[in-house]
Structure formats: structure tokens, C-alpha cells
Amino acid sequence: MVFTATGFLFLFLPVTVAIYFSLPTRFRNPFLLIASLFFYAWGSGGLVMLLVVSTMVDYLAGSVIDRGKRSGNMRLARAGLILSIAVNLSMLGYFKYSNFVVDQINALGETIGVEPLAWNSVALPIGISFFTFQSMSYSIDVYTGRATRIHNLMDFALYVSLFPQLVAGPIVRFHEISGQLLQRTHSWEKVSIGMQRFAWGLAKKTLIADNAAIVANASFGMEADALGTATAWVGLVAYTIQIYFDFSGYSDMAIGLGLVFGFTFPENFRRPYSSYSMTDFWRRWHITLSNWFRDYVYIPLGGSKGTEGQTVRNLWIVFLLTGLWHGAAWTFILWGAYHGALLSIERITNQRSIDANSKSEAAVRRAIVLVLVMIGWVLFRSPSLSYAWSYFWAMLPSSGGGEPLSVPRIAFAGVVVGSMIFFASRTPIGPRIGRLAPRANTAAAIGIIAVLLPLALIRVLAGSFSPFIYFQF
């Protein structure tokens, strides 16, 4: 089940909200847990058991860690932490990377005349990268002292499986939400603002991202020898718009739904295409993943406290892992290495600043970062390294005219409207819903509910939406 499905919008969501608020407070968490497991099982079937296993293992690991720390037995505490990390990474490794590893072994074996391994492809569970990272954060937070052990298994299971952000984030770390699991406030104002935020995200997804996707898919779906310079660049701009509005739209919907049920989730985007440096970009793009790797990988490796060489090494490790987290393919690994290289160069040359001294400097730096990010998106979107190379070649002016794109005009309209994000202010965090002056806030609410939401729902009812990009991770 996805947020843009008619079954979710017109059945699951209103029924869940209605039952939730009709229940006494003590029954709300158990009901929300049941609804969340149903939501995941609807699209994943029996693979919901992976979610259950991850939950049970990390709950047990947290208990072991807590017992070890209370008794002064740090070996026991470390054993609990190792259990959590080993089980979660083993599940992630098997379901997400085993097909890729076997393919590489068979490709190598073919070159030296060895029989290929017999292998049945493993299905990738929806959102496994998100819920394993989120579940692991509990064990790590209890071990490091950022949070205390949670005693109620049902409350912990709700934390792992909470349906608004279960399959595509934001990645909510345990210490960020532990208090809200036990006690949170509800109000009609929260429900109102949350539904406005949800509607805003739905409009971003269906009206802009999905239209941009038509152009991007047409361009990246062409044979390499049919690509021309104009086609390649238009397709790349379209994909740059698509991935931002698709993913940030989902995050808006998740944050909005969380607010409806009384939860405050962390922001996941902060106008990333307005960044002044690649360092600035990664503080604005997929913020919750960046923070996860910063706190649980980069800093434990030594962060930036060692020599410059050690810092660069740590950056490379983090971004190779970031690329691998996104997918089991050489394109994602190289995409991670590319960003690691850019961040390393910025650090070595001292160009990491997130501020600009003048409007002209700001414009130049924003343009440079945007182009660098777009170059990376070619790797991210391409089905193979060879296709990515062909796409890069087609972007050069000397590559020739190629075949023109044949897509509906409405799709180009989505690209044009979405391009406005390139010139947007750096400061707002998503839509300023609920944080504007009263009149402006009222106008924004009316615009979202009376105009954008009906248009988005028409698009949903027409069945012309595309899957969320980050569902594949």
C-alpha cells in the first residue's frame, strides 16, 4: 500500500484516523501498531515477518545492553550491540545485496570458464533499508546512553513499524521519538496542520514529480546512440526535479501523517538545490540519513578529529556506504564515491563554507553545486555504468542532435513549474504551514486544500501516478 493509492487515501487513512481518535489513550498505541503492520503486510505479504524479527531482536538487544550497563558488565552490553548490528546487517545484506554478489561472482566465473552458481533471485522487501537502520538506532542509542531502554515491547514495535514513515523515511532515530511513544499531545490544530502538510506532499508528488518522471523516463529510456545533447540535458533536469519532489513529497506526507497522530518527525529536506557547497548539500538533502551516518559511522571512525588524511578516509568510507545503502549496483557505489571525492576536495581546498559573501557569489556557488549534483544524478538514474558513460557523452555539445523527446506537453509543464525550486530561497523548511502570519497561513491552507488537493486527487483517481523512487531502497 502506498500513500498515492486510492485504497489508502479513501479507505485505510480515514478509517484509521477515525478509530484512533475514538479510542481511549491507552489503546491508541496498540491500535496504531496493528494498523501499521497491516499497512506493511498489504504490500509485502509474508515479508512482514522480517519487520517482526528485526523488532524482536533489537528489543532483546536493548534489554541485554541495559542489563550489561547496569551491572557494569560492558562485555554483555557489547554482545547485545553486536547482536543487533549483526542480525540487521545480515538481513539487509542477504535480501538487498545477495543477488548483486552472485551476479558478480558468475560474471567473474564466466571469464575464467567456471560454471555459474545456481541461484534463485531474492525479492527485495519494501523499505528494508529504512526499518533496519531505524531499528538499529535503538540498540546504539541505549548503548551510547542517548536513550534509555523501553520496557513495553508494543511501544517499541510501534516505533519500528509506524506506518507514516515505515517504507521511505524519514529515518527517525530512537532518541528523537522515545518520549513521544510514551506520552504525546493531540489537538485539532495538529491534525489540521498535519493534513495540510500531507496534501502539500501529495501535490508535489502527483502534480510535479510524476509529470517530470514522464520526461526523465523518456530520456533515460532511449538507446544510448539515440541520445542527443538537448534530450540528455532536458532529461537530466527532469530527473533532478523528479527525485526531489518525489522524495521530499513523500517526506512531507510522512511528517504530516505523523503530526496527525501526535508525533513530530525530523525534517528530511531543507531546500538542497540552494546549497553553496557539497557539504551544505548533504546538510540539506536526506538529512535523516546523513545524520544517521554522521553519528553512527563517521564520528565513531574518528570524524574530523584526526589528520586530514584520516578525515578524508572517513568521508570516503561513509559515502561509499551511503551509495551502497541506496542500491546493490556499481552505479550507486560510484555515485557514493563521487560524492565522497567532492566532499574530500572541498575539505582539502577549504571550500566547505555554507555561507556566501555577496549575491553574485551566492548565485555562482549555487549554480556550480547544482551542476555537480546533477552530474551525480546521471549515475544514480542510469541502469548501468556503460549507459551512464553514454549519457555523459551525449551531454557534450559535440555529441550531435539525436532523436527528439516525444512526451505530452503537460509533462513539460511539470518540469517548468518544478524548475522554480532552483531559484527558491534557502531559508524555509518545506512549506511554512502553520508558521506564517495568520492571514498568509489561512491563504496557504485554502490554496492547498481547495486547489492543490483536488488536482492531486484527480491525478490519483486517473491512475496516472508512478511509484515512489525511494521505495526501491
PyMOL commands that set and color helices and strands:
alter all, ss='L'
color gray80, all
select helices_A, chain A and resi 6-22+25-71+74-111+128-144+153-161+163-165+174-182+188-220+224-226+229-260+272-274+278-281+287-298+308-326+330-349+359-381+385-395+397-399+409-423+438-461+469-472
alter helices_A, ss='H'
color red, helices_A
deselect
rebuild
show_as cartoon
